[in-house]
């Protein structure tokens, strides 16, 4: 999967935004795609330093394969303020040669002290053909079980599968801390998620002109269930849509979120920081 995404490295990075008045966090990144390096490489330090310069001093590095999840754990071991999540992406899980073996390897990583979530897992009916969806659902259920067994947060990838994802969570029982990464649903879905206690994480897509449904959903989410992310290197927010995205772009997303919700930027940054610590635990341990 990483090889397929390396073409994103050809894009110029978005310019640094105006710093935030308060420190905040990026809860979903893929730095291995941003830098295409080993997890201890100086380029990682450069990306983290740029993020810190605009107020983003903590990140959650997200897994999507066994090898990349292991990379993510090593990243968290090497850099302060970095935590890891581990998983098989829903597009990865149906096509791996040894799904059971890979799931066991993900389970073995789940006990690591720097691994605070299982993800990204879920359902993706956009890229996965119908004949592979039962295998995808099986992987999702197994990831849910791992999250509950290790008392870790669950980070969900949901693309064109809203009802199916919600139904699986109802069927098997969601972990106490469940996050919808890059929330893509409408207001009705947001209401259902909020009622069930899920966290909704908004990415650069909330700034796009063609996404009024996301801004409508954003306004309905109680502050205590709100998170923010870049999904770096994808989905750079306006006004730099199409650029290489990095954690330093969180201020551009947060400013739109604060404006849409009618809240002070500093207040929103503080609340989301507290939410991230509640979901993922301390970033300093």
N, C-alpha and C positions, 0 to 999 in steps of 0.2 A: 504493500500500500504506500509506503514512503517513497518508493521509486516513482510511482505514478504521480506523486505530488511534487517531485523535485522541480518540475517546470515552474512552480510558483516562485522559486528562487530568482527567476529571470525578471521579476517585477521590481521596480524601484520601491523602497520603503516609503510609507507615508511620512510627511514631515512631523516633527514633534509638536504637540499641541501646547497651549498654555497650561502651566501646572495647576493641579487642584489645590484648594485651600487646606485640605485635610488628606491624610494618607488613606489609600484604599487598596483594593485587591483585584486581581484578574483570576477568576475561578475556573478558567478553561483555556489552556494553551497547548500547542504542539511545537515546542521549541526545536525539536529535532528536524522539523521541516523548515523552520525559519532559518536555521544556521547550517544544516547538513554537516554537522561535526560530531565528534565524541562529546559526551556530557560534561567533561572537564575542560573543554576548549575555551580559549580566551574570548572567542566570539559570543559565547553564552554570557560571559561577564559583561560584554559590551551591551547586549540587549537588556540585561537586568539593570545595568547602570542607567541606560536611557530611560527605562521605565521608572526607576527610582527618582530620576531628575524631575519627573512630572507628577510624582506623588504615588506611584504604584510600587509598593515595597514588598508585596507578597504575591505569589502565583501558585496555581495548581496545575501541574503538568499531567496531561491526560493520556491514558493508554488506549491502544487499538489493536495490538497484536502481542504475542508473547515476547518477541525480541524487542519491540519498541517499548513494551511495559517494563522490561528489564532495564532498558536505557533510561526510562523515566525514573526508576528507583535510584539508579546511579546518579542521575541529575540531582535528585533531592538530597542524596548523601553528600554531594559536593558543594552545594550552594545554600547559604542561609536564606530563610524566607521562602523556600520552595518545598512544596509537598507533592505527593504523587498519587495518581489513581491508576489502576491496572485493569485490563479487560481485553476481550476480543470484540472489535467493532462489529455491529450487526451485518455489515457487508463482508467482513473478514471471516466470521464464524462459519457460514455455510460452505465455504470453499477451501478451508484448511484440510490438509491430508489426514490429520489425526485430531479430531475435535476433542475427544475425551482426554487425550494426552495433553493438549494445550490447556484445557480447562483445569486439569490438575496442576499445571505449572502456574496458572493464574492464581489458583487457590494457595499454592505455596508462597507466592509473593504477598498475599493478603495480610499475613501476620507481621510484615515488616513495619517497624515503628513509624516510618515516613510515609507509608501507604495509608491514606485516610479515606479512600473511596474506591468503589468498584465501578469502573466505567471508562470509556463510554460503551454502554451496552444498550440494547433496546430492539426496535424494529424499524426497518427501512424498506418500504414497498416501492420506492422510486427506483432503486438500483438492483434490488434482488428479485429475480424472476419468481413467479408463483410456485414452481416446483421445489424451490429451495426455502420457502418461508416456514415450513414446519421445523426444519433444522435451525433456522434463525430463531424461531420462538423457543425451541428447546434450549438453545444457548442463553437466551434472555432469562428464562426461568432459572437455569443453573447459576447465572450471575446474581440473580436476586437472592438465591439461597446462600451463596458465598457471602454476600453483603450482610445478610442477617446473622449467619453463623459467626462472623468476625466483628459484628457490631460496627460496620463501616457504612458510610453514606453510599447511596446508589446514584450514579450519574447516567441519565437516560438520553440516548439519541433517538429521536422520533421524527421520521420523514415520511409524509403521506401515509401515516399509520396511527393517527390519533386515537381512534376508537379502539383499535386492537391493543395498543399499548395500555390504555386505561383498563381495558377488560382483563388483560394478563395480571396487572397489579391487583385488581379486585379478586381474581381467582386464587392467586397464590399468597397474597398479602404483601403489601409494600413494606420495605424497611422503614424504620422510624424517621430517617432523614433521606428523603428522595428528591432529587433535583432534575427538573426538565431543562437540559442544556439547550441553549439557543432556541428558546421557546418559539414555536411557529404556529401555534393554534390561534383561535379567535377568542372573543370575549366569553362565549359560552363554555369553551374548554377551560379558560382561565378560572371561571367561577367554580367549575367542578374540581379542578386541581386545588384551588384555595380551600374549598370545603373539606378536602381530604388531607389537608396539611402539607401538601407538596410545596417545594420551593421552585420558583420560576426564575430562570436566568436569562437575561436579555443581552443580545449581542449587537453588532453593528447593523444588523438587519432592521432594528427598530428605528434607525435613522433614515432608512431608504424611503423615497417618495412613494414607491408603490406598495408600502406596507402600512396603510392606515389601520388595518385590523390588529396589528401588533401594538400600536400606540393606544388603541382602544382597550386592549387586554391589559396593557401596562398600568393604566389608570385604575384598574379594578383590584390589583394585587396589594394586600396589606404590606406595609413596609417591612414587617417582620418576616415575610416570606419571599423577599426580593433579593436577587443576586445579579451580578454583572460579569460579562466575559468578553474577550475578543475572539475566541476560537482561532487565534493566530496559527498560521499566516493567512487565513481566509477572512472574507467578509469585512474588509476595512470599512469603517463608518464614513458617512458623508462628513466633509466634502471631498474625501479622498477615496471614494469607492473604486475598486479595481487595483489599488496599490497593494504592496506587501504589508500585511497587518502584523503588528507586534503589540506586546502588552502596554506599550506607551500610549496606545490609542484609547485606553479606557476613559480618559477625561472627555474626549469627544462624545462618547456614548453616554456618559453620566450627565453631561450638560443637557443633552436632548431629553433624557429621562426626567431630570429635575424640572425642566421647563414644562414637559407634558403633564407632570403630576402636580405642578404648582408648588414645588417644595424648594427649600434652600439647598443649594449644591452641597454645602458643607454638612448639613444635616443628613442628606441622602448618603453621602460618602461614609459618614460615621455609622449609620444604620446598616449599610451593606457590609462594612468591615466586621461589625458585630455578628451579623448573620453568618458570614463566612467562617468566623471562628467557632460559632455554634455548630455548624455543619461539619467542618473539617478538623476542628480542634486547633490548638495553638500552633502557629507557624514557627515558633522559636524553640520548640522542643526537639 
